[in-house]
Amino acid sequence: MEAIKPKKMVGKDVLDELVSIVGAQYVATDPEVIIENSQDALKQVFPAEAVVFPGSADEIASIMKLANRHRIYVTVRGGGVGYTGGAVPVRGGIVLATRRLNRIIEINKADLVAIVEPGVTNYELQTAVEQQGMYYPPDPSSWKESFIGGNIALNAGGPRCVKYGNTKQFVLGLDFVTPTGEIIRAGTRTPKNSTGFHLEGLMIGSEGLLGIITRCILRLVPKPEASRTALAIFGDASDACNCVADFTSSGILPVALELLDRTSINAIEDYEPTGLPREAGALLIIEVDGLRESVDREARIVRDMCMKHHAIQFREALDAKQADEIWEVRRKMSPAVARTGVIKLNHDVVVPRSRIPGMLEFIEDLSRRSGFLIPTFGHAGDGNLHINVMLQDCEEETRRRGSDTVQSIFEQAVALGGTISGEHGIGYAKAPYLHLALTDPTIDLMIRIKQMLDPNGILNPGKIFESSLEAHEVGFINSDQLCC
Ligand SMILES: Cc1cc2nc3c(=O)[nH]c(=O)nc-3n(C[C@H](O)[C@H](O)[C@H](O)COP(=O)(O)OP(=O)(O)OC[C@H]3O[C@@H](n4cnc5c(N)ncnc54)[C@H](O)[C@@H]3O)c2cc1C
């Protein structure tokens, strides 16, 4: 990208204009609000100069026009629980927080459509549609905090995406405000649409660089009648991986197929003992859903599949409470892993399902060679592994070795036919590695699209194509074990 042009600070004149657009109670400059809105789940703070809470697309359009006139940076924020720093104002300026845009506008069973504003949480949407017998499958584990706007801007996934697909499979239409302040209506509420370019698609995974999503038309599916959940433990990780890779040959597609490796199992037992065997190679959590009769049959196939691949324990939940207990194991993963080191380099590579065994073998070997603990878990059913390189101190030398280790992981994922992010996006955290996954002409085309829509380069600078930090400076610092 071009050299960074210095932008103006948010002065009193700008604050006055912001107040005239949204009202005084929705413009904040007090330090507490600034700090709260200037970080995400990575917990690295880059303070904004002001936070603004607009209540409509028209207000957002006015804010963007004002920001262009004054050449002030704007960073869009959803729930603020991203893992790659996308919502963090790395160059200061204004944070545009979308939490007031939180209306569920319509849920329509006949059309299998929901229309919502971007500040609705994933949990609120799921709860509302399920009450009416429908289902919105994308389910990031951050569902209680993350917003639909953030989910779309990152193309979020979750355990259930194996069968149903990621967020992008559920977006029919979007309204968005361009970086220069035009309001665009893309897509329709119909399942089919071949009318011009799919501009809504351009916004999916755009990480707040191409516009601000203000209204979302989402596809729903009927709520499955029944589901079954099972937990299978394998003595050898390769058996669990082969089981995942072999599932397609079984003729069924589980709704969820989660894997935890031995290091992750031990992290859970250290954090809150659940009786998992520490010597196990890996465990799988498998869920099937659908019509009651077909679920019974699929559950038998799941058991047979696990036995064929030498599971040493197999537990099937008999009711919703037991299913929840199984999922509780998975929910403990993030806090358990965070406690295994001082800095967590948390990445979400994706490889073709058939290459998971190769990827896990590589990680085991890399952990031995580098000396870093690398707990690996995640949505194995769609090849998406959360790989956590845990650093035990904050020395620069350790951090540099950590980022070299991350680079090797990314290179391996790409070599196996995968890519460097399956759902968390690039933000600033993965920007130094983008060239590993995309060709130069591809990156160049993306930059030209960005420049065409945002000629003054004011919306969400310092992300995807450029980073304010060097690779070794990125990482979640665990404040419980803080040493730096
Ligand atoms: C414990 C934990 C578990 C997680 N599990 C998962 C998981 O299973 N699957 C998964 O995919 N992710 C997961 N995540 C990562 C993250 O929560 C999700 O990616 C989520 O989609 C982020 O949503 P958000 O609203 O917090 O977005 P934010 O962090 O606020 O923003 C993310 C990006 O979207 C942009 N953005 C936000 N709103 C808009 C808008 N209205 N218009 C345009 N751009 C916008 C921002 O500028 C930023 O670039 C997890 C995170 C945590 C902390």
The ligand as an SDF file (V2000), in Angstrom:
LIG
                    3D

 53 58  0  0  0  0  0  0  0  0999 V2000
  -13.6370  -17.1610   23.4610 C   0  0  0  0  0  0  0  0  0  0  0  0
  -13.7530  -16.8760   21.9770 C   0  0  0  0  0  0  0  0  0  0  0  0
  -14.2270  -17.8720   21.1230 C   0  0  0  0  0  0  0  0  0  0  0  0
  -14.3190  -17.6290   19.7570 C   0  0  0  0  0  0  0  0  0  0  0  0
  -14.8110  -18.6120   18.9510 N   0  0  0  0  0  0  0  0  0  0  0  0
  -14.9500  -18.3790   17.6300 C   0  0  0  0  0  0  0  0  0  0  0  0
  -15.5120  -19.3860   16.7710 C   0  0  0  0  0  0  0  0  0  0  0  0
  -15.8700  -20.4830   17.1970 O   0  0  0  0  0  0  0  0  0  0  0  0
  -15.6420  -19.0780   15.4620 N   0  0  0  0  0  0  0  0  0  0  0  0
  -15.2700  -17.8660   14.9490 C   0  0  0  0  0  0  0  0  0  0  0  0
  -15.4350  -17.6460   13.7670 O   0  0  0  0  0  0  0  0  0  0  0  0
  -14.7240  -16.9260   15.7340 N   0  0  0  0  0  0  0  0  0  0  0  0
  -14.5720  -17.1310   17.0420 C   0  0  0  0  0  0  0  0  0  0  0  0
  -14.0460  -16.1620   17.8440 N   0  0  0  0  0  0  0  0  0  0  0  0
  -13.5780  -14.9040   17.2200 C   0  0  0  0  0  0  0  0  0  0  0  0
  -14.6540  -13.7830   17.1460 C   0  0  0  0  0  0  0  0  0  0  0  0
  -15.4050  -13.7160   18.3230 O   0  0  0  0  0  0  0  0  0  0  0  0
  -15.5640  -13.9070   15.9720 C   0  0  0  0  0  0  0  0  0  0  0  0
  -14.7780  -13.8860   14.8020 O   0  0  0  0  0  0  0  0  0  0  0  0
  -16.6610  -12.8400   15.8380 C   0  0  0  0  0  0  0  0  0  0  0  0
  -17.2120  -12.9240   14.5560 O   0  0  0  0  0  0  0  0  0  0  0  0
  -16.2210  -11.4130   16.1000 C   0  0  0  0  0  0  0  0  0  0  0  0
  -17.3920  -10.6230   16.1540 O   0  0  0  0  0  0  0  0  0  0  0  0
  -17.4040   -9.2070   16.8570 P   0  0  0  0  0  0  0  0  0  0  0  0
  -18.7750   -8.6590   16.7340 O   0  0  0  0  0  0  0  0  0  0  0  0
  -16.8160   -9.2950   18.1980 O   0  0  0  0  0  0  0  0  0  0  0  0
  -16.4310   -8.4000   15.8730 O   0  0  0  0  0  0  0  0  0  0  0  0
  -15.3490   -7.2940   16.2520 P   0  0  0  0  0  0  0  0  0  0  0  0
  -14.2100   -7.9020   16.9550 O   0  0  0  0  0  0  0  0  0  0  0  0
  -16.0190   -6.1330   16.8870 O   0  0  0  0  0  0  0  0  0  0  0  0
  -14.9090   -6.8710   14.7880 O   0  0  0  0  0  0  0  0  0  0  0  0
  -14.3240   -7.7990   13.9300 C   0  0  0  0  0  0  0  0  0  0  0  0
  -14.1080   -7.1660   12.5520 C   0  0  0  0  0  0  0  0  0  0  0  0
  -15.3620   -6.9060   11.9360 O   0  0  0  0  0  0  0  0  0  0  0  0
  -15.4740   -5.5360   11.6040 C   0  0  0  0  0  0  0  0  0  0  0  0
  -16.8720   -5.1460   11.8170 N   0  0  0  0  0  0  0  0  0  0  0  0
  -17.5910   -5.2950   12.9670 C   0  0  0  0  0  0  0  0  0  0  0  0
  -18.8510   -4.8560   12.7770 N   0  0  0  0  0  0  0  0  0  0  0  0
  -18.9250   -4.4360   11.4910 C   0  0  0  0  0  0  0  0  0  0  0  0
  -19.9660   -3.8590   10.6920 C   0  0  0  0  0  0  0  0  0  0  0  0
  -21.1850   -3.6140   11.1670 N   0  0  0  0  0  0  0  0  0  0  0  0
  -19.6790   -3.5380    9.4040 N   0  0  0  0  0  0  0  0  0  0  0  0
  -18.4490   -3.7610    8.8950 C   0  0  0  0  0  0  0  0  0  0  0  0
  -17.4390   -4.2810    9.6100 N   0  0  0  0  0  0  0  0  0  0  0  0
  -17.6790   -4.6180   10.8810 C   0  0  0  0  0  0  0  0  0  0  0  0
  -14.4780   -4.8170   12.4970 C   0  0  0  0  0  0  0  0  0  0  0  0
  -14.0300   -3.5960   11.9310 O   0  0  0  0  0  0  0  0  0  0  0  0
  -13.3770   -5.8470   12.6040 C   0  0  0  0  0  0  0  0  0  0  0  0
  -12.5040   -5.7700   11.5090 O   0  0  0  0  0  0  0  0  0  0  0  0
  -13.9280  -16.3630   19.2180 C   0  0  0  0  0  0  0  0  0  0  0  0
  -13.4680  -15.3710   20.0860 C   0  0  0  0  0  0  0  0  0  0  0  0
  -13.3840  -15.6140   21.4410 C   0  0  0  0  0  0  0  0  0  0  0  0
  -12.8800  -14.5180   22.3400 C   0  0  0  0  0  0  0  0  0  0  0  0
  1  2  1  0
  2  3  1  0
  2 52  2  0
  3  4  2  0
  4  5  1  0
  4 50  1  0
  5  6  2  0
  6  7  1  0
  6 13  1  0
  7  8  2  0
  7  9  1  0
  9 10  1  0
 10 11  2  0
 10 12  1  0
 12 13  2  0
 13 14  1  0
 14 15  1  0
 14 50  1  0
 15 16  1  0
 16 17  1  0
 16 18  1  0
 18 19  1  0
 18 20  1  0
 20 21  1  0
 20 22  1  0
 22 23  1  0
 23 24  1  0
 24 25  2  0
 24 26  1  0
 24 27  1  0
 27 28  1  0
 28 29  2  0
 28 30  1  0
 28 31  1  0
 31 32  1  0
 32 33  1  0
 33 34  1  0
 33 48  1  0
 34 35  1  0
 35 36  1  0
 35 46  1  0
 36 37  1  0
 36 45  1  0
 37 38  2  0
 38 39  1  0
 39 40  1  0
 39 45  2  0
 40 41  1  0
 40 42  2  0
 42 43  1  0
 43 44  2  0
 44 45  1  0
 46 47  1  0
 46 48  1  0
 48 49  1  0
 50 51  2  0
 51 52  1  0
 52 53  1  0
M  END
$$$$
